[in-house]
């Protein structure tokens, strides 16, 4: 009898060997568990955790700011261009389907990982002998871009798959698609469909045609390379691939695909920084005052008007180009335009932002010269004087200071209105000293001048340094009939999803800082400056203009500040190194630039009267005019007697 077939013998053998076998099995199981644990730890240790829904929109985004003008037109983008949030459900079907067909045709069927697509890709790659097809889903691409590195490792792919499944449990398919279309990089610094549509085609995603959508949908595979080849045959090959995929997915017909491929694409011209950066820098400074910790994605609606800004820049550039070289004034210039609410519609901070980021409209402090006389006469009227008040234009001395008129001539008895129009220094100095210089500086501060002012007699002629923004704001008070002017450049701030973060609270009832009747009297005096005085070059056909010229010592600074019923504006011309110009006055280059700018700004508008603007004769009754003429005759007679006496 064969002992090997003896059941009893086998049972005895198992009993004798059982404990050993159990130990071996336990060891194998333990090693397996440990190995699995180690593998799990290797693949998923320190794996990123999914953040909240809201955080997904801003996760790992570099700071970026889009600036738009008051009409909604994009001015510029600083940093990566993230565009504005779009929703897939609100876009034309061919736009969304182009991305689905190109990247993930089974998007609505899988749960984050498409195992069928992976198997298909393995077969295609094995057949080709190289990688020709991938199996990543839109969800996986989103996870890779938001959380993971681009390394092609088993660990990264495992984490990508697990996070994709988790993300599909957190968000709906529509939410994932929205996130993908807004976060995907499409080359040329454009993140998201909105940014790409504007960058490449100058339009919104809702306006993209089928061939345009197919071209953009071809970029995610290699955005930098494909973007650089956007207008080459290689790009057309990628576009054709997307169109073919759309046909296979039954999104479009073969005829539609062929027609789309035949259509030529018209690409947008490269966006230029119309504002040379000065206005944008100023706006960014204001953002940090408004929002101390702003989010990384901002859409800032500025008060600037793109069309008016272009005209303002042209006025400055043409003025410097045509008049500057001969008058040694080709380096610096600045211009500001504000509307009646204080909204800055145009800001030119210099001729070339690439050469100098210094904003001469808001940062440069220069002597305003005679343009500061506006504050002197405004304070004088508030102190009881009138535009018809007569003072003598004669050589004077205040302490050790002897102010002189430009040109060295003196006119004798003149009204304050005449003194303003012809910018007579002696009269302004007298009036300032008479009413008290402290009243002049106090009024200037109340009108919006933020620069430090000293109570020296010479400040009546603009000896202290101020900014163009200060001066424009001050003149704006008169343009508003005596109401406070508070300039601002930011209308509202949103994030790229459209959430409102700040809206400028423009006060409908600005406080009064100057009596309305006196503001009209001042407007009358300033209008005479433009009608028949030193500011004639600032005239705008058909419109009332009130303003004042200013020239600092040795012609270092030339100013013109003025306003119409629509806008208040200021122009400064000078050299950055403070060297003298060649006898440039505020009534020349600055006034002409103002006229060109304001004429362009008011083009097409019906002229409106400026409250208070009137001719000089209206300030005096016939009796007062006769009395003034008598004073002038007497002054002339005394001058003759003095001349004869001096000749003896």
Secondary structure by P-SEA (a helix, b strand, c coil): ccccccaaaaaaaaaaaaaaaaaaaaaaaaaaaaaaaaaaaaccccccccccccccccccccbbbbbbccccccccccccccccccccccccaaaaaaaaaaccccccccccccaaaaaaaaaaaaaacccccccccaaaaaaaaccccccccaaaaaaaaaaaaaaaaaccaaaaaaaaaaccccccccccaaaaaaaccccccccccaaaaaaaaaccccaaaaaaacccaaaaaaaaaaaaaaaaaccccaaaaaaaaabbbbbbccccccccaaaaaaaaaaaaaacccccccccccccccaaaaaaaaaaaaaaaaaccccccccccbbbbbbccccccccccccccccccccccccccccccccccaaaaaaaaaaacccccbbbbbcccccccbbbbcccccccccccaaaaaaaccaaaaaaaaaaacaaaaaaaaaaaccccccccccccccccccccaaaaaaaaaaaaacccbbbbbcccccccccccccccccccccccccccaaaaaaaaaaaaaaaacccccccccccbbbbbbbbbcccccccccccccccccbbbbbbbcccccccccccccaaaaaaaaaaaaaacccccccccccccccccccaaaaaaaaaaaaaaaaaaaaaaaaaac
